[in-house]
Amino acid sequence: MADLPKLEVPELECAEVILPTPANFTNFFGGLATLPAKLLALAENMAEEERDKFLKQSEDLQKILDDIREFFGPYDPKLKKLSIPEKEWEIMVQRLLEEYPMYVQSKIMELIGVLFPLEVSLPILGLNIDVVKLVTDREYLTQLQADIAGFGADVEAQIADLGDDLSAEELQKQIDKLRNDKIDSLYDLLPDEYKYFDGEYGLENQELKSKQIMDYIKNESTKFMNGQLFSGFGGLIDLFDEIWSALGLPSLPVPLTGPDVGAMIKAIIDAEKAKMDTELAKLSQPNQIDKDKLLREMHESIISQLEDLEILGFKISSLLGGDFTESTETLDFKIARISAKLKEFRENWQTYLLKKWMEKVTSFFDAIGLGALTEWITFTFCDFLKLIGIPTTVDLSSLSNITTITETVAGLESQIPETSW
């Protein structure tokens, strides 16, 4: 009898950290997500008496994943025309980690707003985003994602106006065009460093382009909320200036003015494209083999340089929490992953500095009746997982061929010298 394929996944961590990294969750769920299809493929070539155990484990594991995926509903890309389970889980984990600091920001904003009203509406890409609802109202988030993906009321109204005389095939073609046009109308407005999955690096997919749109909205919302927090804290200090002066507390930290992550990424990509064009120009009649070789070299160089980038004293490997054990590798996903993490961390670092300042001025918050602010200073990623009901353990004991391994990965906080803030 053939043995079931063995799989090692990292032990799932409920990390008590303020600056979480994605590698643990992504490798755990991504690793499991690749196995059901592998088991089915192996079963196809087996005799009937051997096939059953492979089919059963595939079904059992898929049920475990499907049940857990229900908890990740707000982060699920729900791809309809592309199926890469490993990457779908990576997207869900990315969105989960993005939401955690934004949720903390929104709760602090709500408390400050009791005494000093803050702006919550962010105009972006022709839309008006309520940054608080974005992370506290699931219906709002679901509808926004549907609108961006071409499933909103505007596109549905256009679909309803399509002629009744169209064949089923032509009708579907027109529907797809309307949805794609909506995605492209927003995608075209993105900064260059968000424009992936458009075919330039090998993978073209409209649904993943809509993911990039959401990535941009989330990152800009985080940046906007940081700005509002600075305004809010400054407003509270002005409102209660006598109390503030009497306590003799440290001033607000200076807002970050750099680095420009987008410019860093764009400079690397533009330089490599120019280098490739120069090499092509040297060839009198380049054939497809020559072009593919230069393209591959360009891709490898881009990834190498992005992986070597450092932001605010941290290498990208530290920000990701280690290596990703992926069976499906694409340049688009790799660049998008690094790009998203760099931009996300830049804003999360700003929030982190604000929280370290908050630790030093809790006496002020207590004096003005906002002592509740302090609970969000130490609200960890694990606290967030428990709050929103994401499972922090998965029972794999019935799957003897799957083992979990303990990986000791130091949290980012442990790498930060106190002088940094």
Summary of the structure (lengths in Angstrom):
residues: 421
radius of gyration: 24.2
end to end distance: 60.3
largest distance: 82.7
contacts: 1237
relative contact order: 0.16
helix: 64%
strand: 5%
